[in-house]
Amino acid sequence: MAIINETGAALHAAPVTWRGELASLFALAWPLVIAQLAQMALFTTDVIMVGWLGPQYLAASTLATAFFNMLLIGGFGLVGAVAPMVAQAIGAGDVKSVRRTVRQGLWVAIALAALVVPLVWQIRPILHTLGQSEELSALAETFMHSAAWLAFPALMLIVLRSFLAAKGSSRVILVITVTGVFVNAVGDYLLIFGNFGFPRLELRGAGISTTTVNVVMFLLTLGYVLLNRKYRRYHILARFWVPDWQRFFQLLRLGAPIGLMVMSEIGIFTVASLLMGLLGTDQVAAHAVALQCAALAFMVPLGLSQATTVRVGRAFGAGSAEGIRKAGWTSFGLTMVFMASTCLLFVLFPHRLVAFFLDPANPKNAAALGFAATYLGVAALFQLVDGAQVIAAATLRGLSDTAVPMFVAIIGYWVLGLPIAYFCGFVLGWQGVGIWLGLAAGLAFVAVVLTTRFALRGRLRLLGDLQA
């Protein structure tokens, strides 16, 4: 991949062209995009197989996963600060800084997991307090008590993935993630349904399988980093127990706003799931299916956003304002083309898409299928803004601009999106459709403000010494 080398000389050696940036961005992004789709396939496999158990099991696992993901993915955002910090260090040719960042990123991951696990362990009383039924709360607890432990390997895995992505080694991330998909599918098939002599554990089996696959992926990635000659010289585990508090807190300062921004977005979808729970089991199951379709589409701009942060971060570290401009807008263009395509797909084929998740031949699924197709039609409305907001946040992240985007996200999702969702869903009586319209409004606000902020990066002095 003809991008920046360890000293950042490539950005200074020749002007960055639009075609060259497109080629470099695509070379880095496509394995990350497919890896994100594969990562989503892990959850999709769980949704499909748990859905075969019945709507109540799907609804329970959806509520549990929604609550867990709000914390876990927020943690992903926090430790994901490793990516722009490593990318900027590579662009500036600072090898020692790369090592310090990765090592302390693992420290932060372990500390976060130690906070998350005890909290999600209390999922049953939490859901019950929030108005969910005793049956769904009990089933959610069964799933979460076997899935909670994945927080440790999953968060540490994100640190290593961020390091590899910043180094331009995205293909190995793809290979390991695809391996995880197969491990999870086999685990689900054996443990959920008790096939080939294994015990039938249902939701507990889904949780065990998901935890196991995260352990496997982390160990494979760690082994690759430690044994590959290209990365062995960083010695990321040497004197691992020795603290580097300066870098530890630097990661927290940059990553905490990222994590809170991600949590604010995940949180609004979590609240949406809880609001759906007040409408009934069929609505929750339908929401899960429609959300799964939208999330699958979102994996493409999400993978592209990871490459965007690296490209912008490397250009920033190497002192190339032109590289920053081309990296950002090239990514925007690619994202808009793709999300326009998914918008059309959701509008034209909603019933065919939801039929992958709930058996249309089963009369018990009729109501959930109808709701899901309707919700997917609304999801089509926010495909473009959903893609735009994640790419805009990624470009700003590459510039180490994380605090303002965090506040924008909080305002967009919680001050605007949530009240609109509640008003349309319950006051106007539009129920699930109104809740989804609130989600769309929040995403649209964040997309417009963050895209404008990147466009005005020079006037807002986000480029530091590159202003001139």
Number of C-alpha atoms within 10 A of each C-alpha: 12 11 19 24 17 15 16 24 15 17 22 14 9 8 12 19 13 15 11 15 21 17 15 19 22 20 19 27 28 18 22 30 24 21 24 24 23 23 18 20 22 24 17 21 20 24 23 17 20 26 21 16 14 14 21 18 22 29 30 28 29 24 27 25 21 22 23 24 20 22 26 28 22 26 27 25 22 30 32 29 30 27 31 33 31 29 33 29 26 27 30 22 20 17 16 11 16 23 20 19 25 28 26 27 30 24 19 23 24 17 13 22 22 14 12 18 21 12 13 23 19 13 23 23 15 15 21 15 11 15 14 21 17 13 13 24 24 18 22 25 23 24 24 27 18 20 26 23 24 21 28 23 21 23 29 27 24 25 28 26 24 28 28 20 26 29 22 22 18 23 19 18 23 21 16 19 29 21 16 25 22 16 19 25 21 15 21 27 21 21 23 26 22 15 14 9 9 12 13 15 18 22 30 20 25 31 26 24 26 25 21 20 24 25 19 17 23 24 16 18 22 18 11 17 21 16 12 11 10 11 15 13 13 18 15 21 14 10 9 13 9 9 13 14 10 10 17 19 14 15 22 18 15 22 29 23 22 29 25 26 26 25 26 22 23 22 23 22 22 22 19 22 25 20 23 24 23 15 15 13 20 24 26 29 34 30 29 26 31 27 19 20 22 20 15 20 22 24 21 23 28 24 22 29 29 26 34 33 33 33 34 30 32 34 32 27 25 25 21 20 18 16 23 24 18 21 29 27 21 17 27 23 11 16 24 18 12 17 23 16 14 20 21 15 15 27 17 13 13 22 18 12 18 24 16 12 25 24 16 17 9 8 8 14 18 14 13 22 26 17 21 29 24 19 26 29 22 22 24 22 20 23 26 21 21 26 28 27 24 25 30 28 27 31 32 25 28 29 24 22 20 23 17 13 23 23 15 18 26 22 17 23 28 20 13 17 24 24 16 23 29 22 16 20 22 16 12 10 12 16 20 27 20 22 28 29 23 25 27 23 20 28 25 22 19 28 24 14 17 24 22 12 20 22 15 12 18 15 11 12 11 17 19 13 9 13 12 7
